[in-house]
Amino acid sequence: MPSTTVIILDEYPPPPLELLDALRSMDAELVARTLTELRNGPLDGLPVADVLLAPAEAHGESVRLAVRRLRRWAGAPIVVVWTVTEFAALEEHVRLGHDYLVPPFLPALVGARLHSCSERAGLGRTLREADARAELMGYEKELEIGREIQAGFLPESLPVPEGWEIDVRFRPARQVAGDFYDVFEISRGRRLAFVVADVCDKGVGAALFMALIRSLLRHTAENSGLQHLVAAGRAGGSGRIPVVGATPLLNAVTATNGYLTRNHLRQGYFATLFFGVLDPVTGSLVYINGGHNAPLLLRAEGGDPLALEVTGPAVGVLPDCVYTLGYAQLNPGDTLFVFTDGVPEARCPDGSFLGDERMLELLAGPPVSGREVVDLMDTAVREHTGTAEQHDDVTMLALHRPRAARGPHADRTTAAGRTAVA
């Protein structure tokens, strides 16, 4: 096979000798870097690589952030995690969509796995190069048409239940985006479904997959009923009694993941998503977080926001994977803030991120409204970015339950949504 460039994280013990021998037998070029160098080092010193080889003990979220930085500068290496004994540590990486290697590290097996990763990484670079060439050749009109078509996939108005407020903000980094959001009713209007998702990469290719994934999720959720109940084992064996809306939720995410992994795995695209189903009467929430940034539940009394953690991997990565359900309760005065990584990873001119810690500091006070939360974070992103280029799509959705019901806010929310898309 052609030579493959492999980044090895060198602040950890080196890979086993058998794995290194297998890599060398493939004529792989091995480049040692630390996570700190990948996340904070000079951009012009980042290597162009097909594979990032990490031990299972490496912090999965830190590896994910390093890869996102590499993607923006020198292409997106595929993360391959290895272990000899720490098999339980693989779970976090699998949830984040990382590939893995376990003994025996036979040259033929390692070569086949890395060849597949190299093809996926090369395809990603090709798509990005094609996107760049299209811009250089002056396809602004075509991209504008694409933006208009994509805007049609975003809701023109939001179905806001009485006693609730929904506010959104959507700013693509280019004419077309890989982020999307959606809000719609399911279970004969008894439940409110909402999705915030981020397709890997950005540009034309990501926008196409955004349209596909959004359509699959919504169509399946709207047309799922109790007669299509997902088996309890497929629900992760939580032991909880199924709630209204859980079946469409599970069916939508599972079916979308199945379709993508059966038909589009070679394209190398996947999406992280947060898909929630709200009971507007009680404020109970059931959700699936597929490898997405943890949404923040802001309590009316203030204090540290509560993170709704990952309950399954990104969609489009692993065939036949299991998604578990998460549960939360929104009481009067609470706000759920859902966002894509364009918020914490907003970069200032020197390349540093806004960061999760700064987000938590800004959101530590009790929320007054969803609009206030969205405006606060959007201002923070703009001020942090300053004169720097917007590197990633920014999508935010705030679901707020006022202390005293003030009636539907469909008109105000619709206006906010249209302003955000414009």
Secondary structure, 3 states (H helix, E strand, C coil): CCCCEEEEECCCCCCCHHHHHHHHHCCCEEEEECHHHHHHCCHHHCCCCCEEEEECCCCHHHHHHHHHHHHHHHCCCEEEEECCCCHHHHHHHHHCCCEEECCCCCHHHHHHHHHHHHHHHHHHHHHHHHHHHHHHCCCHHHHHHHHHHHHCCCCCCCCCCCCCEEEEEEECCCCCCCEEEEEEEECCCCEEEEEEEEECCCCHHHHHHHHHHHHHHHHHHHCCCHHHCCCHHHHCCCCCCCCCCHHHHHHHHHHHHHHHHHHCHHHCCCEEEEEEEECCCCCEEEEEEECCCCCEEECCCCCCCEECCCCECCECCCCCCCCCCEEEECCCCCEEEEECCCCCCCECCCCCECCHHHHHHHCCCCCCCHHHHHHHHHHHHHHHHCCCCCCCCEEEEEEECCCCCCCCCHHHHHHHHHHHHC
